[in-house]
Amino acid sequence: MTAGVNDPLRAAVPGEREIEGLAARYGYLDDSRIVAVRAGASGRGYYTRGELIEVCAWKTPRGRPRVAANSRHSVITRTGRALAAIDESDRIVPLLERHGVESLPLSHTPRRRQ
C-alpha cells in the first residue's frame, strides 16, 4: 500500500518548520561517550550492565533505577541476542524484555555520525 494524501501516518509527520522547532529543543551536550560505548558493545557483541545503565541514563535519567535492576547475565544475554539479530523486530524484542526499557526510543543508541 502506498502512502496517500489522506494517509494518517503522513498526517502525523510534522512539517519542515515544526521539525526545526522540535530539533532546536532537543539535543545532548555531548554524545561522544555514548557513541564510543555503542562501538565497544558492537565489537564485543553485547553491552555490559554498566554500559546499559549509562546508555539508558543518557536517554532518560529517571529510568536508571529500573534499568539497574537487570542482572549482569540478563544484560549480556539479551543485548547479545539483539546485536546478533539481522531483522529489526528480532533486535527489539530482547531489548524490550529488560527492566526499565518499555519503549522503542530507549532501545536504541546513537549511531556513529556519517
C-alpha positions in Angstrom: 0.0 0.0 0.0 1.4 3.4 -1.0 1.1 6.3 1.4 -1.5 8.7 0.0 -2.6 12.2 0.8 -5.2 11.0 3.4 -2.7 8.6 5.0 -3.0 9.1 8.8 0.7 8.4 9.2 1.6 11.1 6.7 -0.7 13.5 8.5 1.3 12.8 11.8 4.6 13.7 10.2 5.5 17.3 11.2 6.2 19.9 8.5 9.7 21.4 7.9 9.0 24.4 10.2 7.8 22.1 13.0 10.8 19.9 12.7 13.2 22.9 13.0 11.4 23.9 16.2 11.5 20.5 17.6 15.1 20.0 16.7 16.0 23.3 18.4 14.5 22.0 21.7 16.2 18.6 21.5 19.9 17.8 21.9 22.5 16.3 24.0 25.5 18.3 25.2 28.0 15.6 24.2 27.1 12.1 23.0 30.7 11.0 22.1 30.9 8.8 25.2 27.7 7.0 24.2 28.8 6.6 20.6 32.1 5.0 22.0 30.1 2.7 24.3 28.0 1.6 21.4 31.1 0.9 19.3 32.6 -1.2 22.0 29.4 -3.2 22.5 29.0 -3.7 18.8 32.6 -5.0 18.5 32.2 -7.3 21.5 28.7 -8.4 20.6 26.9 -7.3 23.8 26.5 -4.5 26.3 27.9 -4.8 29.8 25.5 -4.0 32.7 27.3 -0.7 33.4 27.2 0.3 29.7 23.5 -0.4 29.6 22.9 1.7 32.7 25.0 4.5 31.2 23.3 4.5 27.8 19.8 4.3 29.3 20.5 7.1 31.8 21.8 9.2 28.9 18.5 8.7 27.2 16.3 9.2 30.2 17.9 9.6 33.7 14.7 8.8 35.6 14.7 5.2 34.3 18.2 4.5 35.7 17.0 2.6 38.8 14.7 0.3 36.7 17.5 -0.4 34.3 19.9 -1.1 37.1 17.5 -3.9 38.3 18.8 -6.0 35.3 21.3 -8.7 36.2 24.7 -8.9 34.5 23.7 -12.2 32.9 20.4 -10.8 31.6 22.0 -7.7 30.1 24.7 -9.7 28.3 22.3 -12.4 27.1 19.6 -10.0 25.8 21.8 -7.3 24.3 23.8 -10.1 22.7 20.7 -11.5 21.1 19.7 -8.0 19.9 23.1 -7.1 18.4 23.3 -10.5 16.7 19.9 -10.3 15.1 19.5 -9.3 11.4 15.8 -8.5 11.4 14.8 -5.3 13.3 11.9 -6.9 15.1 14.3 -9.6 16.3 16.6 -6.8 17.7 13.8 -5.0 19.5 12.1 -7.9 21.3 15.1 -8.9 23.6 15.7 -5.2 24.4 12.1 -4.7 25.5 12.4 -7.7 27.8 14.7 -5.8 30.1 13.6 -4.0 33.2 13.3 -0.3 32.6 13.1 -0.5 28.8 9.4 -0.1 28.0 9.6 1.8 24.7 11.3 1.7 21.4 13.2 5.0 21.8 15.0 3.6 24.9 16.1 0.5 23.0 18.2 2.5 20.5 21.5 4.2 20.9 23.1 6.7 18.6 25.0 5.5 15.6 28.3 7.0 14.5 27.7 10.2 12.6 28.4 9.9 8.9 
